[in-house]
Amino acid sequence: MPNRLLPPHLPEEKHASPSMYRAVSNCNRDAPCLIEAPHMSKHKRQAFFGGKKVLVTGAASGIGKATTLQLAELGATLIISDLNPEGLEQTASEARRLGASDVDTHIVDVADWDDMQAMASKVLKKHGVLDILVNNAGVGMAGDFLSTTVDDWQWVLGINVMGVVHGCKLFAPAMVANGRGHIINLASAAGYYAAPDMTAYSASKHAVMGLSEALRAEMADKGVGVSAICPGVINTGIVASSRMRGSTGQAQEKIVEFYRKRNYGPDLVADAILGAIEHNRAVVPVSPEAWVLYGAKRFTPGALDFVSRSPMLRRFRPGN
């Protein structure tokens, strides 16, 4: 039986020398590697992802939608979920136009365990074991700690953290029993950079990072890969729907405009997700600032802490 979803050009453990396999595994486990392996060609991607059963949460817009559409072009069997029925159906329609023959849609609140259980039961009955799970659904939350409420914290942690926990709890066991699979968890550059005035959001993404890294270690000998995707400033529309505390509506509009002008789109994150699955990456920063922050956190944490607390940067914080 194949070991997780290794691409064809990487040997399975039983065919590789122990030293070679350990070298590949350690490189992946300690990733991101400074020099990444190139993504597969479209032809190889079609061979790799074609027919794979993939569940993407939060697929009505942004990164979830972009990932769904890229997978549709590659011939994957798609199961998609969201709380937005209109947006979800729009994604499904576009996926079908791109060639997806089977798009299964579910209106689901990832923070609701019963909701997720009901979807999992239907998915496993109809499709069997997933090949790939993309825990993408998430929300934004800006504001300093003193401005946020307990309800704000329950909201952001319920979706950003428990949504990921629910997905992993419900679908990972079948992957393990099947001896293969890959789990993608959407974290953020805020998952390793403690962003001021984004306390609740940053805490939620740090939790996703910790969960992903620990789960990856646990799944290493079970044939299941786990990757944490860490976007930086991505123009997905999440800011417009984020909760903002301690800031004015004008400030929120300025942030939305900044993200729009930045124009680093969700397609680039979707491409990084596919690459993470192909090469079993552990941590994947996406965007230049995400890479810079990751490097600074690893090699100069004191300097990053100084920058975070610098009065000069306060005017760039969400609250301002």
N, C-alpha and C positions, 0 to 999 in steps of 0.2 A: 504494500500500500504506500502511495507517495507520502513523503514527509511534508506536512502542511501544504502550502501552495507554492513550493519552490518553482521558479521559472525553469524552463527546459534546459537552459545552459548551465545551471548549477546542479552538481551531483547530489543525489540523495545520500544520507548518512551511510547506508549499507554498502554503497558503491565507492565511497570516498575513503581515503586513508584517515585514521583518527586524527592525525596532526592537522591535515588540511581542513577537516570538518570543524575542529576546534578553532582554527584560525578564522574561518568564515563566520562561525557563530560568535566569537568574541568581538570581531569587528562590528557585526550587527548589533550585539548587545551593548557595546560601548558607543554606538553611533549617537549623533551624526558623525560619520567619517568626514574628514576635511575634504577629501576628494571622493565625490559620489560616483557610483557606477552610472553610466548613461542609461536613460530610459530605453525600453524596448522600442523597436520599430512598430509602426501601426500593424503590420502583418503579424508580427510576433505577439503583439498585444491582443489581437483578435483571437489568435490561437490560445492564448493564456486565459483571457477573460470570457471568451465565447462559451455560452452555456452555463457559466458559473451562477449560482443562486446568491443574489446579493440583496440585503436589506439596508436601506438608507433611511434614517430618521431625519426629520426636519427637511423634507425634500421639496417643500412648496416654493422655496426661494433660496437665493444665495449659494453657499457652498454645497448644500445638499442637492439643490437642483442641478448645479453645474456637474457634480459628480454623477448624478443619475443620467444626464444626457451624454456624458462621455462614455459611460458604461453601455448605454443604449446603442451607440455607434459601434461598439465592440461585440455586440451580440449577447450580452449578459441577460439572464432571467432576473427581472427586477421586481422587488417588493419595496414599496415606498410608503412612508407614513408622515403625517403632519396633523396639526390641529386646524389648519386652514383648508377647508374642503375645496374652495375655488382654486386656490393656488396649487393644491395637490393635483387636481384634475388637469390643470393647465400643463403641469410638468409631465403627467402621464401622456397627454395628447402629443406633446412635443417629442417625447421619447418614442412613441409609436411611429411618428412621422420619420424618425431617424432609423427606424427598422426594428425596434423592440417589438417582438410578437406577443409577449406576455408581460403586462405591467399590472401587478396586484397592488391596489391602494387600500390604505387603512387610516381612518381618522382616529388618532390616538394622542393622549396626553402622556408623554414619557414619564412625567413625575408621578403618575397614578399607577400603582402596582397592579391593581385589578384590571385596569385598562390594558396594560402591557401584557399581563398574563393571558387575557382573552385574545389579543393579537397573536401572541406566540403560539397558542394552541391552534389557531386557524392556520398560521404559516407552516408549522411543523406537520400538520395533517395534510395540507395541500401540496407543499413543496418538499417536505422532508428536511434533512439537515442543511443548514446554510453553509455556503462556502466562505462568504464574506459578510461581516457585520460592520456597518459604518454608523457609529453612535455620534451623529452630527448635531442633533437638536440642541439648541442652546439659546440663552437670552443675554442681553447686555444690562449692566448695572453700574452706573457711575455715581460718585458721591463719597465724601469722606465718611469715616466711621461714625462720627457723632451726628451726622445728618441722616443716616440710614436707620430704618426701623427694623424691629424683629421680623415683621411681616416681609420686608424687603429681603432679608437674609433667608427666610424660609422659602420664598419664591425662587430666588436665584440658585440656592443650593438644591432645592427640589428638582429643578429642571436640569441644571448644568452638572450636578453630581449624581443625584439619585437616578436621573434618567439614564446615565451611563451604567450605573450599578445594575439597574433593572435589566437593561439590554444584555449585559454580560451574564447576569445570573440566569436569565431565561434561555439564552442561546449557546453559551459556552459549553455546558455539559454535553450537549449532543455533538458538538464539534470534537470534544475530547474523546467521546465514545467512538467517533468516526475516525479519529487519528489524524485529522487535518482541519485547516481553516485559518482564517485571519480576522482579527478584530482591530478596527480603526477607531480610536477615540479622539474626538476633536478637543484639544486643549487650547493653548494660546501662548503667545510670547509672555502674556501676563501670568502664565503658569510657572515661569522661572524668574520673572522680573516682578518684584512686588511693587506694582504701579501705584503711586500716591493718588488719592481721590478715586480709586477704583477698588477699595478694600474688599468688598463682598465679592465682586467679580473675580479679582485676583485670587482670593481664597478658594473660590470654587474651581478655578483652573489649576491652582497648585494641587488641589485634591485629585483632579483628573490625572495630572502628571504622576503623582505618587501611586495612584491606583494602577495606572498603565504600566509603570516600571515594575511594580511588585507582581502584577498579574503576568507580565511578560516572563519574569523569572520563573514563576510557578508553572507556566505553560510550556517552557522550553523543551522539556522531555516528553511532551504530550502531542507534539505535532501541530500546535496552534501558535501562530505568530500574533503579536500585539504591538501596535504602533501608536504613538502619540503625535498628532499633527499640531503644530504651533504657529498659526498665522500671526502676522503683525497687523499693520493697518491695511485692511482689505475692504474694498468698496462693495459691501453686500446688502446694505440697507438696514443692518442690525441696529445702527445707532439711532435711526429715526424711531424705532420701536422700543428702545431701551428706556428703563427707568433712570431718571436723573434727579439726584437729591442735592440740595444746596447750590443749585445753579439756575440761571434764568432760561426762559425759552429761547432768548436770543443767543445765549451761549450754546445751547443744543443745536440751533440752526447753523452756527459757525462750525461746529464739529462735523455736522452732516456735510457741509460744503467742503470742509477740509478732506474728508474721506472721498468725496466725489472727485475733487481735483487730483487727489493722490492717484486715483484711477488704476489701482492694482486690483484686478478683478478676481472673482471666485474661480474662474476657469484655471488660473494658475495654481490655486490650492487643490482643485480637483485633480490636476495633473500630478501634483506632489503626492496625493493620496494613492493614485495608481502606482506611482514609483515606489512608495513605501511598501505596498503589497508585493510588488515584483521582487524587491530586494530585501524584504523583511527588515526594514529600518526600525530602530527603536524610537528615536526622537527626530522629528522632521520640522525644523524651523522653515517658515515660508515668508519671504520678502526680505530685503536687505536689512531692515532694522531688526527683524526677528533674529537673524544670524548674528548681527553685531551684539545684541543684548545677550544672546546665548553664550557667545564667546567671552563677553565681559563677565558674565555670571560665573563661568568656569575658571577663568584665568585672573580676573582682577575684581573680585567681589567687593573689596573695600572701595575701589573707585566708583563702582556702580552705586553703592550705598551713598557715597558722597554726592553724586549727581542727583540721586532721588531726593535728597534732602536740601538741595541747593535752592536758596531763595530766588536765584535768577530764573529757574525753570518753573516757578509757581504760576506764572502767567500762561503757561502752556497746558496746565492741568485742566481736566474737564470742568471743574468748578468755576474756572475763570474764562 
